[in-house]
Amino acid sequence: MLDKLKNIKEKYDSLSASMIDPNITADIKEYTRIAKEYSTLQPIAEAYDKYSKLVGDIKSAQELLEIETDKEMLDLLQAEIKENKAELEKLEEEIKILLLPKDANDDKNVIMEIRSGAGGEESSLFCYVLFRMYSMYAEKMRWKIEVLDMNETELNGIKEVSFMIKGLGAFSKLKYESGVHRVQRVPETESSGRIHTSTSTVAVLPEHEDVDVEINEKDIKIDTYRSSGAGGQHVNTTDSAIRITHFPTGIVVCCQDERSQGKNKDKAFKILKSKLYDYYQMQKDSEYAANRKSQVGTGDRSERIRTYNYPQGRLTDHRINYTEYNLQSFLDGNIDNLIENLRMADQRAKLENMNED
């Protein structure tokens, strides 16, 4: 581990020097690449500096311990050594986590889909709540959100919605949201005040730009239809919306965001390629599948990951036994605390899996 840290520190120092090189600063593309790598290595380099200082402090204190005769000074040195060793042990665990392989998709944009599940209209209304929550979170993160397709109900619910969130690190934050979200509340239409339970499913995948995925014409069906609902009301007089069905996988992509049929078709194919890339990657890569199992949850849409209990104002994430009692704030897009807890649990799971190997 120390050899790896030294190499990273040397690389970090080299990048630091490059960033003030006039030849580099004049090349915006190269400077951006170097600055990104520098930023990635910075936490590890700083941890190594802290580690080296602690090791040096322990060594100095131990050397003084051998020659010191004053009892009070000996007690102070022993206390210092004990404290620094405890901090060193803690830092070693932090460094192991920093050295874990980074998810190559973390910096990518996100394609999200929310679909109503069990519970009829109440499930559709909850779909809207989830869509609003992620939209507000994206706004807080200064990310851009694009609705690709939305199927609304007469009571302002959503049967299904697909949308893209564009912003650096979007996938790293939202990748833990895949699965079944369960809501427990009294519907507005319920006169007896009984609590109903309904579900919605969320799917999250990274946007793969320019992926090499072959799509045979005989494997797909392209339908055009009239746009409607949110995002489509301004074009509902023409058949500009696109639906692509991929027969071998059963994947269906719809897009009605753009005014023209051509633009919707281009965007739909782009999303289809991302979905196919993710699908085939999981099919052929057993190591990838094993890694997903070692992480927090599996990302499977059939897995119940979270319960939103309105009467108690309670939110519970079942994967990490996390509970908080500020449900409304959470639904207003303040979800970062849970995301951070999920990220830390994910890292611990990966670390344990790596130690077993």
C-alpha positions as CSV (number, residue, x, y, z in Angstrom):
1,M,0.0,0.0,0.0
2,L,2.8,2.4,0.9
3,D,4.5,1.9,-2.5
4,K,1.2,2.7,-4.2
5,L,0.8,5.8,-2.1
6,K,4.3,7.0,-2.9
7,N,3.7,6.6,-6.6
8,I,0.4,8.5,-6.4
9,K,2.1,11.3,-4.4
10,E,4.9,11.6,-7.0
11,K,2.3,11.7,-9.8
12,Y,0.3,14.3,-7.9
13,D,3.4,16.5,-7.4
14,S,4.2,16.1,-11.1
15,L,0.7,17.2,-12.1
16,S,1.0,20.2,-9.7
17,A,4.1,21.3,-11.5
18,S,2.5,20.8,-15.0
19,M,-0.4,23.0,-14.0
20,I,1.9,26.1,-13.8
21,D,3.8,25.2,-17.0
22,P,3.0,27.9,-19.6
23,N,2.9,25.3,-22.4
24,I,0.2,23.3,-20.6
25,T,-1.9,26.3,-19.5
26,A,-2.0,27.5,-23.1
27,D,-3.6,24.2,-24.1
28,I,-7.1,24.3,-22.6
29,K,-8.0,20.7,-23.4
30,E,-4.7,19.3,-21.9
31,Y,-4.9,21.7,-18.9
32,T,-8.5,20.5,-18.2
33,R,-7.4,16.8,-18.4
34,I,-4.5,17.4,-16.0
35,A,-6.6,19.5,-13.6
36,K,-9.2,16.7,-13.4
37,E,-6.6,14.0,-12.7
38,Y,-5.0,16.4,-10.1
39,S,-8.3,16.8,-8.4
40,T,-8.9,13.0,-8.3
41,L,-5.5,12.3,-6.7
42,Q,-5.6,15.2,-4.2
43,P,-7.4,13.4,-1.4
44,I,-5.0,10.5,-1.6
45,A,-1.9,12.7,-1.7
46,E,-3.1,14.7,1.3
47,A,-3.8,11.5,3.2
48,Y,-0.3,10.2,2.4
49,D,1.2,13.5,3.7
50,K,-0.8,13.1,6.9
51,Y,0.2,9.4,7.2
52,S,3.9,10.3,6.7
53,K,3.7,13.0,9.4
54,L,2.1,10.6,11.9
55,V,4.7,7.9,11.2
56,G,7.5,10.5,11.7
57,D,5.9,11.8,14.9
58,I,5.6,8.3,16.4
59,K,9.2,7.5,15.5
60,S,10.5,10.7,17.1
61,A,8.5,10.1,20.3
62,Q,9.8,6.5,20.5
63,E,13.4,7.8,20.1
64,L,12.8,10.3,22.9
65,L,11.2,7.6,25.1
66,E,14.5,5.7,25.1
67,I,16.6,8.5,26.4
68,E,14.1,10.4,28.6
69,T,14.2,10.0,32.4
70,D,11.6,12.4,33.6
71,K,8.5,10.5,34.6
72,E,6.0,13.2,33.7
73,M,7.7,13.6,30.3
74,L,7.7,9.8,29.8
75,D,3.9,9.7,30.5
76,L,3.3,12.5,27.9
77,L,5.4,10.7,25.3
78,Q,3.6,7.4,25.8
79,A,0.2,9.2,25.6
80,E,1.3,10.9,22.4
81,I,2.4,7.6,20.9
82,K,-0.8,5.9,21.8
83,E,-2.9,8.7,20.4
84,N,-0.9,8.9,17.1
85,K,-1.1,5.1,16.6
86,A,-4.9,5.2,17.0
87,E,-5.1,8.0,14.5
88,L,-2.7,6.1,12.2
89,E,-4.9,3.0,12.3
90,K,-8.0,5.1,11.5
91,L,-6.2,6.8,8.6
92,E,-5.1,3.5,7.2
93,E,-8.7,2.4,6.8
94,E,-9.6,5.8,5.2
95,I,-6.7,5.3,2.7
96,K,-7.8,1.8,1.8
97,I,-11.2,3.3,0.9
98,L,-9.6,6.1,-1.1
99,L,-7.6,3.4,-3.0
100,L,-10.7,1.4,-4.0
101,P,-11.2,1.3,-7.8
102,K,-13.4,4.2,-8.9
103,D,-16.6,3.5,-10.7
104,A,-15.9,4.5,-14.3
105,N,-19.5,5.7,-14.6
106,D,-19.5,8.0,-11.6
107,D,-19.0,11.3,-13.5
108,K,-21.6,10.5,-16.1
109,N,-25.1,11.9,-16.7
110,V,-28.0,9.8,-15.5
111,I,-31.1,8.3,-17.2
112,M,-33.8,7.7,-14.7
113,E,-37.2,6.0,-15.0
114,I,-40.0,6.0,-12.4
115,R,-43.0,3.7,-12.9
116,S,-46.1,3.2,-10.8
117,G,-46.4,-0.3,-9.2
118,A,-48.9,-1.8,-6.8
119,G,-51.6,0.6,-5.5
120,G,-53.4,2.0,-8.6
121,E,-53.9,5.8,-8.7
122,E,-52.2,6.2,-5.3
123,S,-49.0,4.6,-6.8
124,S,-49.2,7.1,-9.7
125,L,-49.5,10.0,-7.3
126,F,-46.4,8.7,-5.4
127,C,-44.6,8.5,-8.8
128,Y,-45.1,12.3,-9.1
129,V,-43.8,12.8,-5.5
130,L,-40.6,10.9,-6.4
131,F,-40.2,12.8,-9.6
132,R,-40.6,16.1,-7.8
133,M,-38.0,14.9,-5.2
134,Y,-35.3,14.1,-7.7
135,S,-36.1,17.3,-9.7
136,M,-35.6,19.4,-6.6
137,Y,-32.4,17.5,-5.7
138,A,-31.1,18.1,-9.2
139,E,-31.9,21.8,-8.9
140,K,-30.0,22.0,-5.5
141,M,-27.0,20.3,-7.2
142,R,-27.2,22.8,-10.1
143,W,-27.8,19.9,-12.5
144,K,-30.0,20.2,-15.7
145,I,-33.0,17.9,-16.0
146,E,-34.7,16.9,-19.2
147,V,-38.0,15.1,-19.3
148,L,-37.9,12.5,-22.2
149,D,-41.3,11.0,-21.8
150,M,-44.1,11.3,-19.3
151,N,-47.5,9.5,-19.0
152,E,-49.7,11.4,-16.7
153,T,-53.1,10.5,-15.1
154,E,-56.2,12.6,-14.8
155,L,-55.5,13.2,-11.0
156,N,-52.1,14.7,-11.6
157,G,-50.3,11.5,-11.0
158,I,-47.7,9.9,-13.2
159,K,-47.9,6.3,-14.6
160,E,-44.4,6.5,-15.8
161,V,-41.7,9.1,-16.6
162,S,-38.3,8.9,-18.0
163,F,-35.8,11.8,-17.7
164,M,-32.2,12.7,-18.0
165,I,-30.2,14.5,-15.3
166,K,-27.0,16.2,-16.7
167,G,-24.3,17.2,-14.3
168,L,-20.8,16.1,-13.2
169,G,-21.1,13.3,-10.6
170,A,-24.8,12.8,-11.2
171,F,-24.5,9.0,-11.4
172,S,-22.2,8.8,-8.4
173,K,-25.0,10.3,-6.3
174,L,-28.1,8.7,-7.8
175,K,-26.9,5.2,-8.6
176,Y,-28.2,3.9,-5.2
177,E,-31.8,4.8,-6.0
178,S,-32.7,1.8,-8.2
179,G,-35.3,-0.4,-6.7
180,V,-38.8,-0.5,-5.3
181,H,-39.9,2.5,-3.2
182,R,-42.8,1.9,-0.9
183,V,-45.1,4.5,0.5
184,Q,-47.5,4.2,3.4
185,R,-50.1,7.0,3.8
186,V,-53.8,7.9,3.8
187,P,-55.0,8.7,0.3
188,E,-57.0,11.9,-0.2
189,T,-59.8,9.8,-1.6
190,E,-59.9,7.5,1.5
191,S,-62.9,8.6,3.6
192,S,-62.3,6.1,6.5
193,G,-58.7,7.3,7.1
194,R,-57.1,3.9,6.4
195,I,-53.4,3.8,5.6
196,H,-52.7,2.4,2.1
197,T,-49.4,0.9,1.0
198,S,-48.3,1.3,-2.6
199,T,-45.1,1.1,-4.6
200,S,-43.2,2.7,-7.4
201,T,-40.1,1.4,-9.1
202,V,-37.0,3.5,-9.9
203,A,-34.4,2.6,-12.5
204,V,-31.1,4.4,-12.8
205,L,-28.4,4.0,-15.5
206,P,-25.5,6.1,-16.7
207,E,-25.6,7.8,-20.0
208,H,-23.1,6.1,-22.3
209,E,-22.1,8.5,-25.1
210,D,-20.8,7.1,-28.4
211,V,-20.9,3.5,-27.3
212,D,-20.3,0.9,-29.9
213,V,-23.5,-1.1,-29.7
214,E,-24.8,-2.7,-32.9
215,I,-28.6,-2.5,-33.4
216,N,-30.0,-4.5,-36.3
217,E,-33.0,-3.1,-38.1
218,K,-34.9,-6.4,-37.9
219,D,-34.6,-6.4,-34.1
220,I,-36.4,-3.1,-33.6
221,K,-39.8,-1.5,-34.2
222,I,-40.2,2.3,-34.4
223,D,-43.6,3.8,-33.7
224,T,-44.6,7.4,-34.0
225,Y,-47.4,8.9,-31.9
226,R,-48.8,12.3,-30.8
227,S,-47.0,13.9,-27.9
228,S,-49.1,14.7,-24.9
229,G,-48.8,15.8,-21.3
230,A,-45.9,17.6,-19.6
231,G,-43.2,18.5,-22.1
232,G,-45.3,17.7,-25.1
233,Q,-48.3,20.0,-25.0
234,H,-46.7,22.4,-27.5
235,V,-46.3,19.7,-30.2
236,N,-49.5,17.6,-29.7
237,T,-50.8,18.4,-33.2
238,T,-48.2,16.2,-34.9
239,D,-46.9,12.7,-34.5
240,S,-43.5,13.8,-33.3
241,A,-43.0,11.4,-30.4
242,I,-41.0,8.3,-30.9
243,R,-41.2,4.8,-29.4
244,I,-38.5,2.2,-30.1
245,T,-39.0,-1.4,-29.1
246,H,-36.0,-3.8,-29.1
247,F,-37.3,-7.3,-29.5
248,P,-34.4,-9.4,-28.3
249,T,-34.2,-7.7,-24.9
250,G,-37.8,-6.3,-24.5
251,I,-36.4,-2.8,-23.9
252,V,-38.7,0.0,-24.9
253,V,-37.6,3.6,-25.2
254,C,-39.9,6.6,-25.7
255,C,-39.0,10.2,-26.3
256,Q,-41.3,13.2,-26.9
257,D,-39.1,15.9,-25.4
258,E,-38.1,17.6,-28.7
259,R,-40.3,19.4,-31.2
260,S,-39.2,17.4,-34.2
261,Q,-39.6,13.7,-34.9
262,G,-36.0,13.5,-36.1
263,K,-34.5,14.9,-32.9
264,N,-36.7,12.7,-30.8
265,K,-35.6,9.7,-32.8
266,D,-31.9,10.6,-32.4
267,K,-32.3,11.0,-28.6
268,A,-34.3,7.7,-28.3
269,F,-31.6,5.8,-30.2
270,K,-29.0,7.3,-27.9
271,I,-30.9,6.2,-24.8
272,L,-31.5,2.8,-26.3
273,K,-27.8,2.3,-26.9
274,S,-27.1,3.3,-23.2
275,K,-29.7,0.7,-22.0
276,L,-28.4,-2.0,-24.3
277,Y,-24.8,-1.3,-23.2
278,D,-25.8,-1.7,-19.6
279,Y,-27.9,-4.8,-20.3
280,Y,-25.1,-6.6,-22.2
281,Q,-22.5,-5.5,-19.8
282,M,-24.4,-7.2,-16.9
283,Q,-25.1,-10.3,-19.0
284,K,-21.5,-11.1,-20.1
285,D,-19.5,-9.7,-17.2
286,S,-19.7,-12.1,-14.2
287,E,-17.2,-10.0,-12.2
288,Y,-19.4,-6.9,-12.7
289,A,-22.4,-8.8,-11.4
290,A,-20.4,-10.1,-8.4
291,N,-19.3,-6.6,-7.6
292,R,-22.9,-5.4,-7.7
293,K,-23.8,-8.0,-5.1
294,S,-21.0,-6.9,-2.8
295,Q,-22.3,-3.3,-2.9
296,V,-25.2,-1.8,-1.1
297,G,-28.2,-3.7,-2.6
298,T,-28.1,-5.1,-6.1
299,G,-29.7,-2.2,-8.0
300,D,-32.4,-4.7,-8.9
301,R,-35.8,-3.0,-9.5
302,S,-37.5,-5.9,-7.7
303,E,-35.7,-5.1,-4.5
304,R,-37.6,-3.1,-1.9
305,I,-35.1,-0.5,-0.9
306,R,-37.0,2.2,1.0
307,T,-40.2,3.0,2.9
308,Y,-41.8,6.5,3.1
309,N,-44.2,6.4,6.1
310,Y,-46.3,9.6,6.1
311,P,-48.3,9.2,9.4
312,Q,-45.0,8.8,11.3
313,G,-43.1,11.3,9.1
314,R,-40.5,8.5,8.8
315,L,-38.1,7.5,6.0
316,T,-36.4,4.1,6.3
317,D,-33.7,2.7,3.9
318,H,-33.8,-1.1,4.4
319,R,-30.4,-1.8,2.9
320,I,-28.5,0.0,5.6
321,N,-31.1,0.2,8.4
322,Y,-31.2,4.0,8.1
323,T,-34.1,5.9,9.5
324,E,-34.8,9.6,9.8
325,Y,-38.0,11.5,10.9
326,N,-38.0,14.5,8.6
327,L,-39.9,13.0,5.7
328,Q,-41.2,16.2,4.2
329,S,-37.7,17.8,4.0
330,F,-36.4,14.6,2.3
331,L,-39.2,14.7,-0.2
332,D,-38.3,18.4,-0.9
333,G,-35.0,17.1,-2.3
334,N,-32.8,17.1,0.8
335,I,-31.5,13.6,0.3
336,D,-27.7,14.1,0.5
337,N,-27.4,12.8,4.1
338,L,-28.8,9.4,3.1
339,I,-26.8,9.3,-0.1
340,E,-23.6,9.9,1.9
341,N,-24.5,7.0,4.3
342,L,-25.2,4.8,1.3
343,R,-21.9,5.7,-0.3
344,M,-20.0,4.9,2.9
345,A,-21.8,1.6,3.4
346,D,-21.0,0.8,-0.3
347,Q,-17.3,1.5,0.3
348,R,-17.2,-0.7,3.4
349,A,-18.9,-3.6,1.6
350,K,-16.3,-3.3,-1.3
351,L,-13.5,-3.1,1.2
352,E,-14.7,-6.3,3.0
353,N,-15.1,-8.0,-0.3
354,M,-11.5,-7.0,-1.3
355,N,-10.1,-8.3,2.0
356,E,-11.9,-11.6,1.6
357,D,-10.3,-12.0,-1.9
